[in-house]
């Protein structure tokens, strides 16, 4: 079986490299990866010269040879790619795409076949294949949503791949009813909020690390680099307290903060500020989701 990937940007390259690093391809499986600029593949070819891997700059070559096609391009570029490959696909084609903000209804009038939306996260980047069990190497959460034409076996094929290096969360369609008990279309708040947490999250966490480290640099003799190193190691250690020892947030706080102590003073300040910041962040991103959805409606649903 041949599996196609169109687009070798941040997410596409992360997925391709994870598959190859973990040897997820069976002997009879081949990966065909397409990107406009072939020079982006130089390090990939050097690292995996003997793998079942083919590269191309021709998207139609992927469409012609592969039934499963992962499209990982910027959301505005998706329609151009779809228009390009549509003459070369058929009813067996299963399109998997990573474009946030683009829903099945947008695509339906251009491709009314098997669709899976996959929202990966940079946090799932595999840095080593030393861990034998997927349980030992999973990082981050991959969100996956399938339309009704995707069969169970096809769902499991996609989910099993991402389960090897991340925790898969399947998102089902929300169902809402009006006063007459008729199903009405709705946005997908679970998908949107989950995307904010899992896919956008690494950027927000990185920004908080940078801000905290910069403040330490500005106010002390500790360099920003030293501060970042300490912060990252502290975050990893704290995560393990929650993951390995199943400590709750309150348990961790109580173990660190003493009544009227220095830590408690900081916790009290964050308690006042963080709830508002978190809500403002979510509101801002949901508003942006609505703007993107309106743009997609204009592009895909205009008469």
Secondary structure in CASP SS format (residue, H / E / C, confidence):
PFRMAT SS
TARGET T0000
AUTHOR 0000-0000-0000
METHOD secondary structure of the structure
MODEL  1
X C 1.00
X E 1.00
X E 1.00
X E 1.00
X E 1.00
X E 1.00
X C 1.00
X C 1.00
X C 1.00
X H 1.00
X H 1.00
X H 1.00
X H 1.00
X H 1.00
X H 1.00
X H 1.00
X H 1.00
X H 1.00
X H 1.00
X H 1.00
X H 1.00
X C 1.00
X C 1.00
X C 1.00
X C 1.00
X C 1.00
X C 1.00
X C 1.00
X C 1.00
X E 1.00
X E 1.00
X E 1.00
X E 1.00
X E 1.00
X C 1.00
X C 1.00
X C 1.00
X H 1.00
X H 1.00
X H 1.00
X H 1.00
X H 1.00
X H 1.00
X H 1.00
X H 1.00
X H 1.00
X H 1.00
X C 1.00
X C 1.00
X C 1.00
X C 1.00
X C 1.00
X E 1.00
X E 1.00
X E 1.00
X E 1.00
X C 1.00
X C 1.00
X H 1.00
X H 1.00
X H 1.00
X H 1.00
X H 1.00
X H 1.00
X H 1.00
X C 1.00
X C 1.00
X E 1.00
X E 1.00
X E 1.00
X E 1.00
X C 1.00
X C 1.00
X C 1.00
X H 1.00
X H 1.00
X H 1.00
X H 1.00
X H 1.00
X H 1.00
X H 1.00
X H 1.00
X H 1.00
X H 1.00
X H 1.00
X H 1.00
X H 1.00
X H 1.00
X C 1.00
X C 1.00
X C 1.00
X C 1.00
X C 1.00
X E 1.00
X E 1.00
X E 1.00
X E 1.00
X C 1.00
X C 1.00
X C 1.00
X C 1.00
X C 1.00
X C 1.00
X H 1.00
X H 1.00
X H 1.00
X H 1.00
X H 1.00
X C 1.00
X C 1.00
X C 1.00
X C 1.00
X C 1.00
X E 1.00
X E 1.00
X E 1.00
X E 1.00
X E 1.00
X E 1.00
X C 1.00
X C 1.00
X H 1.00
X H 1.00
X H 1.00
X C 1.00
X C 1.00
X C 1.00
X C 1.00
X C 1.00
X C 1.00
X C 1.00
X C 1.00
X C 1.00
X H 1.00
X H 1.00
X H 1.00
X H 1.00
X C 1.00
X C 1.00
X C 1.00
X E 1.00
X E 1.00
X E 1.00
X E 1.00
X E 1.00
X E 1.00
X C 1.00
X C 1.00
X C 1.00
X C 1.00
X C 1.00
X H 1.00
X H 1.00
X H 1.00
X H 1.00
X H 1.00
X H 1.00
X H 1.00
X H 1.00
X H 1.00
X H 1.00
X H 1.00
X H 1.00
X C 1.00
X C 1.00
X C 1.00
X E 1.00
X E 1.00
X E 1.00
X E 1.00
X C 1.00
X C 1.00
X C 1.00
X C 1.00
X C 1.00
X E 1.00
X E 1.00
X C 1.00
X C 1.00
X C 1.00
X C 1.00
X C 1.00
X E 1.00
X E 1.00
X C 1.00
X C 1.00
X C 1.00
X C 1.00
X H 1.00
X H 1.00
X H 1.00
X H 1.00
X H 1.00
X H 1.00
X H 1.00
X H 1.00
X H 1.00
X H 1.00
X C 1.00
X C 1.00
X H 1.00
X H 1.00
X H 1.00
X H 1.00
X H 1.00
X H 1.00
X H 1.00
X H 1.00
X H 1.00
X H 1.00
X H 1.00
X H 1.00
X H 1.00
X H 1.00
X H 1.00
X H 1.00
X H 1.00
X H 1.00
X H 1.00
X C 1.00
X C 1.00
X C 1.00
X C 1.00
X H 1.00
X H 1.00
X H 1.00
X H 1.00
X H 1.00
X H 1.00
X H 1.00
X H 1.00
X H 1.00
X H 1.00
X H 1.00
X H 1.00
X H 1.00
X H 1.00
X H 1.00
X H 1.00
X H 1.00
X H 1.00
X H 1.00
X H 1.00
X H 1.00
X C 1.00
X C 1.00
X C 1.00
X C 1.00
X H 1.00
X H 1.00
X H 1.00
X H 1.00
X H 1.00
X H 1.00
X H 1.00
X H 1.00
X C 1.00
X C 1.00
X C 1.00
X C 1.00
X C 1.00
X H 1.00
X H 1.00
X H 1.00
X H 1.00
X H 1.00
X H 1.00
X H 1.00
X H 1.00
X H 1.00
X H 1.00
X H 1.00
X H 1.00
X H 1.00
X H 1.00
X H 1.00
X H 1.00
X H 1.00
X H 1.00
X H 1.00
X H 1.00
X H 1.00
X H 1.00
X H 1.00
X H 1.00
X H 1.00
X H 1.00
X H 1.00
X H 1.00
X H 1.00
X H 1.00
X H 1.00
X H 1.00
X H 1.00
X H 1.00
X H 1.00
X H 1.00
X H 1.00
X H 1.00
X H 1.00
X C 1.00
X C 1.00
X C 1.00
END
